[in-house]
Amino acid sequence: MRPLRILITIMGLDQHEVGAVAVARLLRDAGMEVIYTGRFNLPERVARTAIDEDVDVVGLSCHSWEYLYYVEELLGLLDEPGAPIPVVVGGSVVTPRDAAALKERGIAAAFGPTATPAEIVATISALGARKARA
Amino acid sequence: MSERTTESGIPTHALYRPGDLDGRGYDERLGDPGSFPFTRGARASHGQRGWIQRELSGEGDARRSNEQFRYLLSHGQTGLDVIGDTPTMGWLDADHPFARYAIGTQGVSLCHIGDWRALYEGIDLAGLTLSHSLPAPFAVAALYSIARERGISPAVLRGSVIQSPYYNEDCGYAVHMPFRLRVRMAADSVAFAAQEMPKFHALVEDTYYISEGGLDGVEEMALGFVELRGITRELLARGVDIDSFAPRIAILVNCRMDFFEEVAKVRATRRLYARMMRDEFGAKDPRSWAVNITAHTSGLSLTAQQPANNIIRGTSQALAMACAGVHALEVSTFDEAFRTPSSEAHLVGLRTQQVVQLESRATGVADPLGGSYYVEALTDEMERRIEEMLLRIEALGDPGHLADTGYFRRIFDETTERYARAIADGSLPKVGVNVHTIPEEQDTLLRDVAERKIEPMRERIEHLAQHRRERDAVAADGAIARLDAVARDERENLIPAMAAALEAGITLGEIAGVLRQAYGSPADPFGGAAAAGVGR
């Protein structure tokens, strides 16, 4: 079985890269393959990369409110019939209330500023494994 | 932990005594406020006057920000401090494909001269100090234009604008312009202001925002001095007289939670600056030796958990900066960890300053901590460490090369990770985060305010299209051509051509495009990415 493939991205003008890089490293250390897009992406590009690279989970680093809008667009683009790619958001601006609302709209998981590394690895592993089996 | 240290890692003893100070005398080490080396304060009179109290503001469009200004002024604020939204900070217009969800959410959206007119409508341009966290040449050119339009001489304008040519690409305000252009714009705005707006501080070395990723106080000031000295050398190389601009240099510092270290940092900075200006750059005017220091309390030190605790942090930080004798202060609002400040939180920030100033009485005396064995020993050590680090960086050679090859970026990234580790392993105690925590469901105090959001102001997109339709196309083309010619000739100053372009209705994003192209970069830095998105 191939290792899980995870896309880590930051969208719009959000420029805080450290969280994304730290999570990318965390997942790589846990044995996953990580594709990191760098800063300054729009949903279309992220979706195309996710599909082209055949990733199992898309992780969106969020340190500005822009993510609330972009994530909805991204969900629409990734909602392939049969096997939608799960989208996970995480970052300093993710509040419990927003996390709950976004889960209703279809994101798979949300990590606020207090999430632990173990929690992030476990959740993404489980989501990725489910997608890889699908 | 094996030993106690300050937040920047300076080992501390349990008690400080006279033997902890070296043999230098009072005049050499300290001097009275207003006297070389200015350790105790830049001005003789400062202790009695208090400081300029302001809160960083700006949201939505210029009109909404203007209302915010009036609200803060009506509650006793004594200056304005405006910050642009993320697109504006990156020289992007509101109708750029990357701007759509960030318009006016983290600051004010300013694209053209009409926005500036609305921003300061009914505001006393000649009487208030107007501080700007905005692209510096844009702020200088626009202020110059609207002052003249209103019949006010630019020479009377007071206020400031931040400069960040070395670090903005790496600290969240990427402008996608080459290093050479960034430095030129900084020097052009300072040289222009020295001539036309002599009371305006066109060179505010903003060490606040570069340190918000996790730099400690030594690193903050060392990097700040590297940039400040670089811009100063650029101006001297052009033949600009040091005494024509040095009296209007200011430093906007961060204030973290280590009370005495932050006080010592401000005092050490004043002394280091005074020696540098007099002995290294040869300034003759004593006003060139005394730097204005303003402060912004650390947003990074605030927490999403138990947001009410942030008010306590702000109070401690405001008191530290009052004791350090800063000239102006912004207190980061208690909702900073979540959002652009709410009006409720703005008012608490302002009230924090007012309570510290009027009720604590800590500030009726200049440099009240001067002579403390600990504070003096720490001031000496901070000065030594800051100077050592800045000289070490300068010895590495061309700062443009360091910036372009990621040297500074690595410092910012490593210190951010270091900060995250210190929180995670508890070596930096954070009440409510890694000590004295409570379950999330009990953490409700002030959270409703903190979680209220600002919607992106997408009507600005149509507004801008209308602006472009209605302007005089011939005048616009002429102004663009003129700006392009000036941009390609470094002997010319960019500011007059930028002011003329703004007056002809040219937008910030269009100006940026002309400048980037003149320096061999694509007009739209996101051309590739945006086109790829549209083409799908």
Contacts between the chains, C-beta under 8 A, distances in Angstrom:
chain1	res1	chain2	res2	distance
A	12	B	98	5.9
A	12	B	101	5.9
A	12	B	102	6.1
A	13	B	86	4.4
A	13	B	87	6.4
A	13	B	90	6.4
A	13	B	92	7.7
A	13	B	98	5.6
A	13	B	99	7.1
A	13	B	102	5.0
A	15	B	86	7.9
A	15	B	172	4.3
A	15	B	173	7.6
A	15	B	174	6.1
A	16	B	172	6.6
A	17	B	413	7.7
A	18	B	213	6.9
A	18	B	413	6.2
A	18	B	416	4.2
A	18	B	417	6.5
A	18	B	420	7.3
A	21	B	413	7.3
A	22	B	417	6.7
A	22	B	420	6.8
A	39	B	174	7.7
A	40	B	98	6.9
A	40	B	526	6.2
A	40	B	529	6.0
A	41	B	529	6.7
A	42	B	97	6.7
A	42	B	98	7.1
A	42	B	529	6.5
A	42	B	530	6.8
A	42	B	533	4.1
A	43	B	533	7.5
A	44	B	532	7.0
A	44	B	533	3.9
A	44	B	534	7.7
A	44	B	536	4.4
A	45	B	529	6.1
A	45	B	532	5.3
A	45	B	533	5.5
A	48	B	532	7.7
A	48	B	536	6.4
A	64	B	86	6.9
A	64	B	102	6.7
A	64	B	105	7.6
A	64	B	106	6.8
A	65	B	101	7.4
A	65	B	102	8.0
A	65	B	105	5.6
A	65	B	339	7.8
A	65	B	453	6.2
A	65	B	454	7.6
A	65	B	456	7.9
A	66	B	101	4.1
A	66	B	102	5.3
A	66	B	105	7.7
A	66	B	456	7.8
A	68	B	101	7.7
A	68	B	453	8.0
A	69	B	100	7.8
A	69	B	101	4.2
A	69	B	456	7.3
A	70	B	101	6.6
A	92	B	304	7.0
A	92	B	337	6.9
A	93	B	338	6.8
A	93	B	339	7.9
A	95	B	304	7.8
A	95	B	338	6.7
A	95	B	451	5.3
A	96	B	440	6.6
A	97	B	451	5.8
A	98	B	451	7.9
A	112	B	304	7.5
A	113	B	304	5.2
A	113	B	337	7.8
A	114	B	304	7.8
A	114	B	305	7.0
A	114	B	433	7.7
A	114	B	440	7.8
